[in-house]
Amino acid sequence: MALSKLDEEIRLTTGQKIDASTQKPRVHYTLLEKKDGGQRATFLYEGRIQSDDNTSFTRRWLITTRKEGTQWRVSNYTESD
């Protein structure tokens, strides 16, 4: 599921011109909540995205992970307003 969401983000940005004149937003984020269940963990972040023209918006990201052997892998993420 997470891979298909990343593939969609890549598809949406493919062909976009990025050079020195491209405005790059500043992102500030805070971990709001962490739930650890041994083999699974979830993290809820809130981010404030601000552009060079001083417009900004807030998003929340819920990231779900699972343990595979000794490594943690992202299994899903959800973005909301």
mmCIF file of the N, C-alpha and C atoms, coordinates in Angstrom:
data_MODEL
# 
_entry.id   MODEL 
# 
loop_
_atom_site.group_PDB 
_atom_site.id 
_atom_site.type_symbol 
_atom_site.label_atom_id 
_atom_site.label_alt_id 
_atom_site.label_comp_id 
_atom_site.label_asym_id 
_atom_site.label_entity_id 
_atom_site.label_seq_id 
_atom_site.pdbx_PDB_ins_code 
_atom_site.Cartn_x 
_atom_site.Cartn_y 
_atom_site.Cartn_z 
_atom_site.occupancy 
_atom_site.B_iso_or_equiv 
_atom_site.pdbx_formal_charge 
_atom_site.auth_seq_id 
_atom_site.auth_comp_id 
_atom_site.auth_asym_id 
_atom_site.auth_atom_id 
_atom_site.pdbx_PDB_model_num 
ATOM 1   N N  . MET A 1 1  ? 0.817  -1.187 0.000   1.00 0.00 ? 1  MET A N  1 
ATOM 2   C CA . MET A 1 1  ? 0.000  0.000  0.000   1.00 0.00 ? 1  MET A CA 1 
ATOM 3   C C  . MET A 1 1  ? 0.868  1.260  0.000   1.00 0.00 ? 1  MET A C  1 
ATOM 4   N N  . ALA A 1 2  ? 1.885  1.289  0.882   1.00 0.00 ? 2  ALA A N  1 
ATOM 5   C CA . ALA A 1 2  ? 2.757  2.461  0.942   1.00 0.00 ? 2  ALA A CA 1 
ATOM 6   C C  . ALA A 1 2  ? 3.488  2.659  -0.372  1.00 0.00 ? 2  ALA A C  1 
ATOM 7   N N  . LEU A 1 3  ? 3.940  1.570  -0.985  1.00 0.00 ? 3  LEU A N  1 
ATOM 8   C CA . LEU A 1 3  ? 4.656  1.666  -2.250  1.00 0.00 ? 3  LEU A CA 1 
ATOM 9   C C  . LEU A 1 3  ? 3.772  2.247  -3.345  1.00 0.00 ? 3  LEU A C  1 
ATOM 10  N N  . SER A 1 4  ? 2.519  1.855  -3.404  1.00 0.00 ? 4  SER A N  1 
ATOM 11  C CA . SER A 1 4  ? 1.628  2.401  -4.434  1.00 0.00 ? 4  SER A CA 1 
ATOM 12  C C  . SER A 1 4  ? 1.384  3.889  -4.215  1.00 0.00 ? 4  SER A C  1 
ATOM 13  N N  . LYS A 1 5  ? 1.333  4.336  -2.962  1.00 0.00 ? 5  LYS A N  1 
ATOM 14  C CA . LYS A 1 5  ? 1.172  5.763  -2.686  1.00 0.00 ? 5  LYS A CA 1 
ATOM 15  C C  . LYS A 1 5  ? 2.411  6.545  -3.108  1.00 0.00 ? 5  LYS A C  1 
ATOM 16  N N  . LEU A 1 6  ? 3.591  5.986  -2.852  1.00 0.00 ? 6  LEU A N  1 
ATOM 17  C CA . LEU A 1 6  ? 4.821  6.640  -3.294  1.00 0.00 ? 6  LEU A CA 1 
ATOM 18  C C  . LEU A 1 6  ? 4.901  6.691  -4.816  1.00 0.00 ? 6  LEU A C  1 
ATOM 19  N N  . ASP A 1 7  ? 4.525  5.604  -5.473  1.00 0.00 ? 7  ASP A N  1 
ATOM 20  C CA . ASP A 1 7  ? 4.515  5.587  -6.937  1.00 0.00 ? 7  ASP A CA 1 
ATOM 21  C C  . ASP A 1 7  ? 3.595  6.664  -7.497  1.00 0.00 ? 7  ASP A C  1 
ATOM 22  N N  . GLU A 1 8  ? 2.453  6.889  -6.853  1.00 0.00 ? 8  GLU A N  1 
ATOM 23  C CA . GLU A 1 8  ? 1.525  7.923  -7.298  1.00 0.00 ? 8  GLU A CA 1 
ATOM 24  C C  . GLU A 1 8  ? 2.132  9.317  -7.119  1.00 0.00 ? 8  GLU A C  1 
ATOM 25  N N  . GLU A 1 9  ? 2.833  9.554  -6.012  1.00 0.00 ? 9  GLU A N  1 
ATOM 26  C CA . GLU A 1 9  ? 3.507  10.840 -5.800  1.00 0.00 ? 9  GLU A CA 1 
ATOM 27  C C  . GLU A 1 9  ? 4.577  11.064 -6.873  1.00 0.00 ? 9  GLU A C  1 
ATOM 28  N N  . ILE A 1 10 ? 5.318  10.031 -7.199  1.00 0.00 ? 10 ILE A N  1 
ATOM 29  C CA . ILE A 1 10 ? 6.348  10.139 -8.241  1.00 0.00 ? 10 ILE A CA 1 
ATOM 30  C C  . ILE A 1 10 ? 5.692  10.445 -9.585  1.00 0.00 ? 10 ILE A C  1 
ATOM 31  N N  . ARG A 1 11 ? 4.590  9.783  -9.886  1.00 0.00 ? 11 ARG A N  1 
ATOM 32  C CA . ARG A 1 11 ? 3.876  10.034 -11.140 1.00 0.00 ? 11 ARG A CA 1 
ATOM 33  C C  . ARG A 1 11 ? 3.411  11.484 -11.229 1.00 0.00 ? 11 ARG A C  1 
ATOM 34  N N  . LEU A 1 12 ? 2.910  12.015 -10.129 1.00 0.00 ? 12 LEU A N  1 
ATOM 35  C CA . LEU A 1 12 ? 2.394  13.380 -10.122 1.00 0.00 ? 12 LEU A CA 1 
ATOM 36  C C  . LEU A 1 12 ? 3.494  14.432 -10.287 1.00 0.00 ? 12 LEU A C  1 
ATOM 37  N N  . THR A 1 13 ? 4.712  14.107 -9.890  1.00 0.00 ? 13 THR A N  1 
ATOM 38  C CA . THR A 1 13 ? 5.800  15.086 -9.975  1.00 0.00 ? 13 THR A CA 1 
ATOM 39  C C  . THR A 1 13 ? 6.730  14.860 -11.158 1.00 0.00 ? 13 THR A C  1 
ATOM 40  N N  . THR A 1 14 ? 6.545  13.782 -11.894 1.00 0.00 ? 14 THR A N  1 
ATOM 41  C CA . THR A 1 14 ? 7.395  13.500 -13.045 1.00 0.00 ? 14 THR A CA 1 
ATOM 42  C C  . THR A 1 14 ? 7.252  14.603 -14.080 1.00 0.00 ? 14 THR A C  1 
ATOM 43  N N  . GLY A 1 15 ? 8.395  15.076 -14.583 1.00 0.00 ? 15 GLY A N  1 
ATOM 44  C CA . GLY A 1 15 ? 8.388  16.110 -15.611 1.00 0.00 ? 15 GLY A CA 1 
ATOM 45  C C  . GLY A 1 15 ? 8.346  17.525 -15.074 1.00 0.00 ? 15 GLY A C  1 
ATOM 46  N N  . GLN A 1 16 ? 8.261  17.691 -13.758 1.00 0.00 ? 16 GLN A N  1 
ATOM 47  C CA . GLN A 1 16 ? 8.254  19.026 -13.175 1.00 0.00 ? 16 GLN A CA 1 
ATOM 48  C C  . GLN A 1 16 ? 9.676  19.576 -13.200 1.00 0.00 ? 16 GLN A C  1 
ATOM 49  N N  . LYS A 1 17 ? 9.810  20.808 -13.686 1.00 0.00 ? 17 LYS A N  1 
ATOM 50  C CA . LYS A 1 17 ? 11.121 21.447 -13.775 1.00 0.00 ? 17 LYS A CA 1 
ATOM 51  C C  . LYS A 1 17 ? 11.540 21.910 -12.381 1.00 0.00 ? 17 LYS A C  1 
ATOM 52  N N  . ILE A 1 18 ? 12.691 21.454 -11.929 1.00 0.00 ? 18 ILE A N  1 
ATOM 53  C CA . ILE A 1 18 ? 13.237 21.875 -10.645 1.00 0.00 ? 18 ILE A CA 1 
ATOM 54  C C  . ILE A 1 18 ? 14.646 22.390 -10.892 1.00 0.00 ? 18 ILE A C  1 
ATOM 55  N N  . ASP A 1 19 ? 14.834 23.681 -10.609 1.00 0.00 ? 19 ASP A N  1 
ATOM 56  C CA . ASP A 1 19 ? 16.146 24.300 -10.782 1.00 0.00 ? 19 ASP A CA 1 
ATOM 57  C C  . ASP A 1 19 ? 16.349 25.325 -9.672  1.00 0.00 ? 19 ASP A C  1 
ATOM 58  N N  . ALA A 1 20 ? 17.339 26.201 -9.829  1.00 0.00 ? 20 ALA A N  1 
ATOM 59  C CA . ALA A 1 20 ? 17.652 27.165 -8.769  1.00 0.00 ? 20 ALA A CA 1 
ATOM 60  C C  . ALA A 1 20 ? 16.507 28.143 -8.507  1.00 0.00 ? 20 ALA A C  1 
ATOM 61  N N  . SER A 1 21 ? 15.628 28.344 -9.471  1.00 0.00 ? 21 SER A N  1 
ATOM 62  C CA . SER A 1 21 ? 14.525 29.287 -9.277  1.00 0.00 ? 21 SER A CA 1 
ATOM 63  C C  . SER A 1 21 ? 13.290 28.642 -8.652  1.00 0.00 ? 21 SER A C  1 
ATOM 64  N N  . THR A 1 22 ? 13.307 27.341 -8.498  1.00 0.00 ? 22 THR A N  1 
ATOM 65  C CA . THR A 1 22 ? 12.168 26.635 -7.924  1.00 0.00 ? 22 THR A CA 1 
ATOM 66  C C  . THR A 1 22 ? 12.024 26.992 -6.446  1.00 0.00 ? 22 THR A C  1 
ATOM 67  N N  . GLN A 1 23 ? 10.810 27.376 -6.070  1.00 0.00 ? 23 GLN A N  1 
ATOM 68  C CA . GLN A 1 23 ? 10.565 27.674 -4.658  1.00 0.00 ? 23 GLN A CA 1 
ATOM 69  C C  . GLN A 1 23 ? 10.525 26.364 -3.875  1.00 0.00 ? 23 GLN A C  1 
ATOM 70  N N  . LYS A 1 24 ? 11.277 26.339 -2.819  1.00 0.00 ? 24 LYS A N  1 
ATOM 71  C CA . LYS A 1 24 ? 11.326 25.148 -1.983  1.00 0.00 ? 24 LYS A CA 1 
ATOM 72  C C  . LYS A 1 24 ? 10.649 25.471 -0.649  1.00 0.00 ? 24 LYS A C  1 
ATOM 73  N N  . PRO A 1 25 ? 9.630  24.730 -0.296  1.00 0.00 ? 25 PRO A N  1 
ATOM 74  C CA . PRO A 1 25 ? 8.937  25.023 0.962   1.00 0.00 ? 25 PRO A CA 1 
ATOM 75  C C  . PRO A 1 25 ? 9.774  24.617 2.175   1.00 0.00 ? 25 PRO A C  1 
ATOM 76  N N  . ARG A 1 26 ? 9.465  25.252 3.288   1.00 0.00 ? 26 ARG A N  1 
ATOM 77  C CA . ARG A 1 26 ? 10.056 24.866 4.560   1.00 0.00 ? 26 ARG A CA 1 
ATOM 78  C C  . ARG A 1 26 ? 9.022  24.017 5.288   1.00 0.00 ? 26 ARG A C  1 
ATOM 79  N N  . VAL A 1 27 ? 9.466  22.918 5.826   1.00 0.00 ? 27 VAL A N  1 
ATOM 80  C CA . VAL A 1 27 ? 8.562  21.997 6.521   1.00 0.00 ? 27 VAL A CA 1 
ATOM 81  C C  . VAL A 1 27 ? 9.047  21.845 7.959   1.00 0.00 ? 27 VAL A C  1 
ATOM 82  N N  . HIS A 1 28 ? 8.145  22.124 8.883   1.00 0.00 ? 28 HIS A N  1 
ATOM 83  C CA . HIS A 1 28 ? 8.420  21.938 10.302  1.00 0.00 ? 28 HIS A CA 1 
ATOM 84  C C  . HIS A 1 28 ? 7.418  20.913 10.797  1.00 0.00 ? 28 HIS A C  1 
ATOM 85  N N  . TYR A 1 29 ? 7.892  19.891 11.490  1.00 0.00 ? 29 TYR A N  1 
ATOM 86  C CA . TYR A 1 29 ? 6.974  18.846 11.922  1.00 0.00 ? 29 TYR A CA 1 
ATOM 87  C C  . TYR A 1 29 ? 7.212  18.483 13.380  1.00 0.00 ? 29 TYR A C  1 
ATOM 88  N N  . THR A 1 30 ? 6.163  17.941 13.982  1.00 0.00 ? 30 THR A N  1 
ATOM 89  C CA . THR A 1 30 ? 6.188  17.552 15.384  1.00 0.00 ? 30 THR A CA 1 
ATOM 90  C C  . THR A 1 30 ? 5.577  16.166 15.517  1.00 0.00 ? 30 THR A C  1 
ATOM 91  N N  . LEU A 1 31 ? 6.212  15.309 16.293  1.00 0.00 ? 31 LEU A N  1 
ATOM 92  C CA . LEU A 1 31 ? 5.641  13.997 16.605  1.00 0.00 ? 31 LEU A CA 1 
ATOM 93  C C  . LEU A 1 31 ? 4.559  14.205 17.650  1.00 0.00 ? 31 LEU A C  1 
ATOM 94  N N  . LEU A 1 32 ? 3.304  13.903 17.291  1.00 0.00 ? 32 LEU A N  1 
ATOM 95  C CA . LEU A 1 32 ? 2.185  14.076 18.205  1.00 0.00 ? 32 LEU A CA 1 
ATOM 96  C C  . LEU A 1 32 ? 1.916  12.828 19.046  1.00 0.00 ? 32 LEU A C  1 
ATOM 97  N N  . GLU A 1 33 ? 2.132  11.659 18.426  1.00 0.00 ? 33 GLU A N  1 
ATOM 98  C CA . GLU A 1 33 ? 1.772  10.417 19.117  1.00 0.00 ? 33 GLU A CA 1 
ATOM 99  C C  . GLU A 1 33 ? 2.571  9.253  18.561  1.00 0.00 ? 33 GLU A C  1 
ATOM 100 N N  . LYS A 1 34 ? 2.972  8.348  19.455  1.00 0.00 ? 34 LYS A N  1 
ATOM 101 C CA . LYS A 1 34 ? 3.660  7.121  19.052  1.00 0.00 ? 34 LYS A CA 1 
ATOM 102 C C  . LYS A 1 34 ? 3.011  5.962  19.783  1.00 0.00 ? 34 LYS A C  1 
ATOM 103 N N  . LYS A 1 35 ? 2.670  4.913  19.033  1.00 0.00 ? 35 LYS A N  1 
ATOM 104 C CA . LYS A 1 35 ? 2.134  3.689  19.630  1.00 0.00 ? 35 LYS A CA 1 
ATOM 105 C C  . LYS A 1 35 ? 3.031  2.542  19.192  1.00 0.00 ? 35 LYS A C  1 
ATOM 106 N N  . ASP A 1 36 ? 3.602  1.843  20.160  1.00 0.00 ? 36 ASP A N  1 
ATOM 107 C CA . ASP A 1 36 ? 4.522  0.743  19.871  1.00 0.00 ? 36 ASP A CA 1 
ATOM 108 C C  . ASP A 1 36 ? 3.888  -0.556 20.347  1.00 0.00 ? 36 ASP A C  1 
ATOM 109 N N  . GLY A 1 37 ? 3.709  -1.496 19.412  1.00 0.00 ? 37 GLY A N  1 
ATOM 110 C CA . GLY A 1 37 ? 3.099  -2.766 19.756  1.00 0.00 ? 37 GLY A CA 1 
ATOM 111 C C  . GLY A 1 37 ? 4.042  -3.941 19.622  1.00 0.00 ? 37 GLY A C  1 
ATOM 112 N N  . GLY A 1 38 ? 5.334  -3.726 19.723  1.00 0.00 ? 38 GLY A N  1 
ATOM 113 C CA . GLY A 1 38 ? 6.297  -4.819 19.614  1.00 0.00 ? 38 GLY A CA 1 
ATOM 114 C C  . GLY A 1 38 ? 6.711  -5.076 18.174  1.00 0.00 ? 38 GLY A C  1 
ATOM 115 N N  . GLN A 1 39 ? 5.806  -5.628 17.370  1.00 0.00 ? 39 GLN A N  1 
ATOM 116 C CA . GLN A 1 39 ? 6.101  -5.912 15.958  1.00 0.00 ? 39 GLN A CA 1 
ATOM 117 C C  . GLN A 1 39 ? 5.551  -4.836 15.023  1.00 0.00 ? 39 GLN A C  1 
ATOM 118 N N  . ARG A 1 40 ? 4.723  -3.948 15.557  1.00 0.00 ? 40 ARG A N  1 
ATOM 119 C CA . ARG A 1 40 ? 4.148  -2.849 14.773  1.00 0.00 ? 40 ARG A CA 1 
ATOM 120 C C  . ARG A 1 40 ? 4.234  -1.565 15.588  1.00 0.00 ? 40 ARG A C  1 
ATOM 121 N N  . ALA A 1 41 ? 4.376  -0.453 14.888  1.00 0.00 ? 41 ALA A N  1 
ATOM 122 C CA . ALA A 1 41 ? 4.385  0.846  15.551  1.00 0.00 ? 41 ALA A CA 1 
ATOM 123 C C  . ALA A 1 41 ? 3.721  1.857  14.623  1.00 0.00 ? 41 ALA A C  1 
ATOM 124 N N  . THR A 1 42 ? 3.048  2.828  15.208  1.00 0.00 ? 42 THR A N  1 
ATOM 125 C CA . THR A 1 42 ? 2.465  3.918  14.431  1.00 0.00 ? 42 THR A CA 1 
ATOM 126 C C  . THR A 1 42 ? 2.957  5.244  14.995  1.00 0.00 ? 42 THR A C  1 
ATOM 127 N N  . PHE A 1 43 ? 3.096  6.196  14.102  1.00 0.00 ? 43 PHE A N  1 
ATOM 128 C CA . PHE A 1 43 ? 3.579  7.525  14.449  1.00 0.00 ? 43 PHE A CA 1 
ATOM 129 C C  . PHE A 1 43 ? 2.646  8.548  13.811  1.00 0.00 ? 43 PHE A C  1 
ATOM 130 N N  . LEU A 1 44 ? 2.186  9.509  14.597  1.00 0.00 ? 44 LEU A N  1 
ATOM 131 C CA . LEU A 1 44 ? 1.354  10.581 14.077  1.00 0.00 ? 44 LEU A CA 1 
ATOM 132 C C  . LEU A 1 44 ? 2.147  11.876 14.161  1.00 0.00 ? 44 LEU A C  1 
ATOM 133 N N  . TYR A 1 45 ? 2.372  12.489 13.003  1.00 0.00 ? 45 TYR A N  1 
ATOM 134 C CA . TYR A 1 45 ? 3.103  13.742 12.921  1.00 0.00 ? 45 TYR A CA 1 
ATOM 135 C C  . TYR A 1 45 ? 2.176  14.845 12.434  1.00 0.00 ? 45 TYR A C  1 
ATOM 136 N N  . GLU A 1 46 ? 2.443  16.068 12.877  1.00 0.00 ? 46 GLU A N  1 
ATOM 137 C CA . GLU A 1 46 ? 1.775  17.230 12.319  1.00 0.00 ? 46 GLU A CA 1 
ATOM 138 C C  . GLU A 1 46 ? 2.852  18.105 11.709  1.00 0.00 ? 46 GLU A C  1 
ATOM 139 N N  . GLY A 1 47 ? 2.618  18.525 10.477  1.00 0.00 ? 47 GLY A N  1 
ATOM 140 C CA . GLY A 1 47 ? 3.601  19.345 9.786   1.00 0.00 ? 47 GLY A CA 1 
ATOM 141 C C  . GLY A 1 47 ? 3.003  20.654 9.327   1.00 0.00 ? 47 GLY A C  1 
ATOM 142 N N  . ARG A 1 48 ? 3.811  21.695 9.401   1.00 0.00 ? 48 ARG A N  1 
ATOM 143 C CA . ARG A 1 48 ? 3.427  23.000 8.871   1.00 0.00 ? 48 ARG A CA 1 
ATOM 144 C C  . ARG A 1 48 ? 4.340  23.284 7.695   1.00 0.00 ? 48 ARG A C  1 
ATOM 145 N N  . ILE A 1 49 ? 3.748  23.484 6.534   1.00 0.00 ? 49 ILE A N  1 
ATOM 146 C CA . ILE A 1 49 ? 4.490  23.710 5.302   1.00 0.00 ? 49 ILE A CA 1 
ATOM 147 C C  . ILE A 1 49 ? 4.334  25.177 4.941   1.00 0.00 ? 49 ILE A C  1 
ATOM 148 N N  . GLN A 1 50 ? 5.467  25.868 4.769   1.00 0.00 ? 50 GLN A N  1 
ATOM 149 C CA . GLN A 1 50 ? 5.446  27.297 4.479   1.00 0.00 ? 50 GLN A CA 1 
ATOM 150 C C  . GLN A 1 50 ? 6.276  27.567 3.230   1.00 0.00 ? 50 GLN A C  1 
ATOM 151 N N  . SER A 1 51 ? 5.692  28.359 2.313   1.00 0.00 ? 51 SER A N  1 
ATOM 152 C CA . SER A 1 51 ? 6.401  28.692 1.077   1.00 0.00 ? 51 SER A CA 1 
ATOM 153 C C  . SER A 1 51 ? 7.088  30.044 1.214   1.00 0.00 ? 51 SER A C  1 
ATOM 154 N N  . ASP A 1 52 ? 7.863  30.406 0.196   1.00 0.00 ? 52 ASP A N  1 
ATOM 155 C CA . ASP A 1 52 ? 8.596  31.675 0.213   1.00 0.00 ? 52 ASP A CA 1 
ATOM 156 C C  . ASP A 1 52 ? 7.674  32.885 0.208   1.00 0.00 ? 52 ASP A C  1 
ATOM 157 N N  . ASP A 1 53 ? 6.441  32.733 -0.270  1.00 0.00 ? 53 ASP A N  1 
ATOM 158 C CA . ASP A 1 53 ? 5.508  33.870 -0.287  1.00 0.00 ? 53 ASP A CA 1 
ATOM 159 C C  . ASP A 1 53 ? 4.690  33.960 1.001   1.00 0.00 ? 53 ASP A C  1 
ATOM 160 N N  . ASN A 1 54 ? 5.142  33.259 2.041   1.00 0.00 ? 54 ASN A N  1 
ATOM 161 C CA . ASN A 1 54 ? 4.535  33.262 3.380   1.00 0.00 ? 54 ASN A CA 1 
ATOM 162 C C  . ASN A 1 54 ? 3.158  32.619 3.455   1.00 0.00 ? 54 ASN A C  1 
ATOM 163 N N  . THR A 1 55 ? 2.747  31.873 2.458   1.00 0.00 ? 55 THR A N  1 
ATOM 164 C CA . THR A 1 55 ? 1.535  31.071 2.611   1.00 0.00 ? 55 THR A CA 1 
ATOM 165 C C  . THR A 1 55 ? 1.930  29.781 3.308   1.00 0.00 ? 55 THR A C  1 
ATOM 166 N N  . SER A 1 56 ? 1.014  29.251 4.097   1.00 0.00 ? 56 SER A N  1 
ATOM 167 C CA . SER A 1 56 ? 1.331  28.014 4.807   1.00 0.00 ? 56 SER A CA 1 
ATOM 168 C C  . SER A 1 56 ? 0.063  27.194 4.986   1.00 0.00 ? 56 SER A C  1 
ATOM 169 N N  . PHE A 1 57 ? 0.272  25.923 5.244   1.00 0.00 ? 57 PHE A N  1 
ATOM 170 C CA . PHE A 1 57 ? -0.829 25.021 5.542   1.00 0.00 ? 57 PHE A CA 1 
ATOM 171 C C  . PHE A 1 57 ? -0.304 23.914 6.446   1.00 0.00 ? 57 PHE A C  1 
ATOM 172 N N  . THR A 1 58 ? -1.236 23.221 7.077   1.00 0.00 ? 58 THR A N  1 
ATOM 173 C CA . THR A 1 58 ? -0.898 22.168 8.027   1.00 0.00 ? 58 THR A CA 1 
ATOM 174 C C  . THR A 1 58 ? -1.408 20.830 7.514   1.00 0.00 ? 58 THR A C  1 
ATOM 175 N N  . ARG A 1 59 ? -0.620 19.799 7.711   1.00 0.00 ? 59 ARG A N  1 
ATOM 176 C CA . ARG A 1 59 ? -1.006 18.439 7.365   1.00 0.00 ? 59 ARG A CA 1 
ATOM 177 C C  . ARG A 1 59 ? -0.646 17.515 8.521   1.00 0.00 ? 59 ARG A C  1 
ATOM 178 N N  . ARG A 1 60 ? -1.342 16.389 8.556   1.00 0.00 ? 60 ARG A N  1 
ATOM 179 C CA . ARG A 1 60 ? -1.003 15.327 9.512   1.00 0.00 ? 60 ARG A CA 1 
ATOM 180 C C  . ARG A 1 60 ? -0.660 14.077 8.721   1.00 0.00 ? 60 ARG A C  1 
ATOM 181 N N  . TRP A 1 61 ? 0.352  13.359 9.218   1.00 0.00 ? 61 TRP A N  1 
ATOM 182 C CA . TRP A 1 61 ? 0.787  12.124 8.576   1.00 0.00 ? 61 TRP A CA 1 
ATOM 183 C C  . TRP A 1 61 ? 0.760  11.006 9.608   1.00 0.00 ? 61 TRP A C  1 
ATOM 184 N N  . LEU A 1 62 ? 0.053  9.955  9.290   1.00 0.00 ? 62 LEU A N  1 
ATOM 185 C CA . LEU A 1 62 ? 0.036  8.759  10.123  1.00 0.00 ? 62 LEU A CA 1 
ATOM 186 C C  . LEU A 1 62 ? 0.885  7.715  9.411   1.00 0.00 ? 62 LEU A C  1 
ATOM 187 N N  . ILE A 1 63 ? 1.952  7.293  10.043  1.00 0.00 ? 63 ILE A N  1 
ATOM 188 C CA . ILE A 1 63 ? 2.892  6.348  9.451   1.00 0.00 ? 63 ILE A CA 1 
ATOM 189 C C  . ILE A 1 63 ? 2.808  5.043  10.235  1.00 0.00 ? 63 ILE A C  1 
ATOM 190 N N  . THR A 1 64 ? 2.549  3.955  9.530   1.00 0.00 ? 64 THR A N  1 
ATOM 191 C CA . THR A 1 64 ? 2.462  2.634  10.142  1.00 0.00 ? 64 THR A CA 1 
ATOM 192 C C  . THR A 1 64 ? 3.692  1.840  9.725   1.00 0.00 ? 64 THR A C  1 
ATOM 193 N N  . THR A 1 65 ? 4.345  1.204  10.697  1.00 0.00 ? 65 THR A N  1 
ATOM 194 C CA . THR A 1 65 ? 5.546  0.407  10.416  1.00 0.00 ? 65 THR A CA 1 
ATOM 195 C C  . THR A 1 65 ? 5.366  -0.999 10.969  1.00 0.00 ? 65 THR A C  1 
ATOM 196 N N  . ARG A 1 66 ? 6.163  -1.913 10.425  1.00 0.00 ? 66 ARG A N  1 
ATOM 197 C CA . ARG A 1 66 ? 6.170  -3.288 10.935  1.00 0.00 ? 66 ARG A CA 1 
ATOM 198 C C  . ARG A 1 66 ? 7.616  -3.777 10.972  1.00 0.00 ? 66 ARG A C  1 
ATOM 199 N N  . LYS A 1 67 ? 7.873  -4.650 11.900  1.00 0.00 ? 67 LYS A N  1 
ATOM 200 C CA . LYS A 1 67 ? 9.224  -5.187 12.050  1.00 0.00 ? 67 LYS A CA 1 
ATOM 201 C C  . LYS A 1 67 ? 9.349  -6.456 11.233  1.00 0.00 ? 67 LYS A C  1 
ATOM 202 N N  . GLU A 1 68 ? 10.381 -6.499 10.401  1.00 0.00 ? 68 GLU A N  1 
ATOM 203 C CA . GLU A 1 68 ? 10.706 -7.681 9.593   1.00 0.00 ? 68 GLU A CA 1 
ATOM 204 C C  . GLU A 1 68 ? 12.123 -8.091 9.965   1.00 0.00 ? 68 GLU A C  1 
ATOM 205 N N  . GLY A 1 69 ? 12.241 -9.129 10.737  1.00 0.00 ? 69 GLY A N  1 
ATOM 206 C CA . GLY A 1 69 ? 13.565 -9.538 11.219  1.00 0.00 ? 69 GLY A CA 1 
ATOM 207 C C  . GLY A 1 69 ? 14.071 -8.498 12.193  1.00 0.00 ? 69 GLY A C  1 
ATOM 208 N N  . THR A 1 70 ? 15.211 -7.891 11.861  1.00 0.00 ? 70 THR A N  1 
ATOM 209 C CA . THR A 1 70 ? 15.773 -6.851 12.727  1.00 0.00 ? 70 THR A CA 1 
ATOM 210 C C  . THR A 1 70 ? 15.521 -5.450 12.196  1.00 0.00 ? 70 THR A C  1 
ATOM 211 N N  . GLN A 1 71 ? 14.808 -5.337 11.061  1.00 0.00 ? 71 GLN A N  1 
ATOM 212 C CA . GLN A 1 71 ? 14.583 -4.034 10.432  1.00 0.00 ? 71 GLN A CA 1 
ATOM 213 C C  . GLN A 1 71 ? 13.120 -3.617 10.513  1.00 0.00 ? 71 GLN A C  1 
ATOM 214 N N  . TRP A 1 72 ? 12.905 -2.306 10.566  1.00 0.00 ? 72 TRP A N  1 
ATOM 215 C CA . TRP A 1 72 ? 11.566 -1.746 10.531  1.00 0.00 ? 72 TRP A CA 1 
ATOM 216 C C  . TRP A 1 72 ? 11.277 -1.268 9.120   1.00 0.00 ? 72 TRP A C  1 
ATOM 217 N N  . ARG A 1 73 ? 10.054 -1.511 8.651   1.00 0.00 ? 73 ARG A N  1 
ATOM 218 C CA . ARG A 1 73 ? 9.625  -1.114 7.308   1.00 0.00 ? 73 ARG A CA 1 
ATOM 219 C C  . ARG A 1 73 ? 8.325  -0.325 7.393   1.00 0.00 ? 73 ARG A C  1 
ATOM 220 N N  . VAL A 1 74 ? 8.203  0.688  6.550   1.00 0.00 ? 74 VAL A N  1 
ATOM 221 C CA . VAL A 1 74 ? 6.947  1.428  6.475   1.00 0.00 ? 74 VAL A CA 1 
ATOM 222 C C  . VAL A 1 74 ? 5.956  0.574  5.703   1.00 0.00 ? 74 VAL A C  1 
ATOM 223 N N  . SER A 1 75 ? 4.803  0.316  6.311   1.00 0.00 ? 75 SER A N  1 
ATOM 224 C CA . SER A 1 75 ? 3.790  -0.495 5.639   1.00 0.00 ? 75 SER A CA 1 
ATOM 225 C C  . SER A 1 75 ? 2.642  0.355  5.111   1.00 0.00 ? 75 SER A C  1 
ATOM 226 N N  . ASN A 1 76 ? 2.468  1.564  5.659   1.00 0.00 ? 76 ASN A N  1 
ATOM 227 C CA . ASN A 1 76 ? 1.418  2.443  5.156   1.00 0.00 ? 76 ASN A CA 1 
ATOM 228 C C  . ASN A 1 76 ? 1.611  3.848  5.704   1.00 0.00 ? 76 ASN A C  1 
ATOM 229 N N  . TYR A 1 77 ? 1.090  4.808  4.981   1.00 0.00 ? 77 TYR A N  1 
ATOM 230 C CA . TYR A 1 77 ? 1.026  6.166  5.509   1.00 0.00 ? 77 TYR A CA 1 
ATOM 231 C C  . TYR A 1 77 ? -0.239 6.815  4.983   1.00 0.00 ? 77 TYR A C  1 
ATOM 232 N N  . THR A 1 78 ? -0.769 7.725  5.776   1.00 0.00 ? 78 THR A N  1 
ATOM 233 C CA . THR A 1 78 ? -1.969 8.450  5.417   1.00 0.00 ? 78 THR A CA 1 
ATOM 234 C C  . THR A 1 78 ? -1.742 9.922  5.691   1.00 0.00 ? 78 THR A C  1 
ATOM 235 N N  . GLU A 1 79 ? -2.155 10.754 4.754   1.00 0.00 ? 79 GLU A N  1 
ATOM 236 C CA . GLU A 1 79 ? -2.041 12.211 4.925   1.00 0.00 ? 79 GLU A CA 1 
ATOM 237 C C  . GLU A 1 79 ? -3.441 12.782 5.052   1.00 0.00 ? 79 GLU A C  1 
ATOM 238 N N  . SER A 1 80 ? -3.598 13.731 5.983   1.00 0.00 ? 80 SER A N  1 
ATOM 239 C CA . SER A 1 80 ? -4.888 14.390 6.156   1.00 0.00 ? 80 SER A CA 1 
ATOM 240 C C  . SER A 1 80 ? -4.687 15.857 6.504   1.00 0.00 ? 80 SER A C  1 
ATOM 241 N N  . ASP A 1 81 ? -5.753 16.629 6.347   1.00 0.00 ? 81 ASP A N  1 
ATOM 242 C CA . ASP A 1 81 ? -5.698 18.059 6.690   1.00 0.00 ? 81 ASP A CA 1 
ATOM 243 C C  . ASP A 1 81 ? -5.763 18.269 8.179   1.00 0.00 ? 81 ASP A C  1 
# 
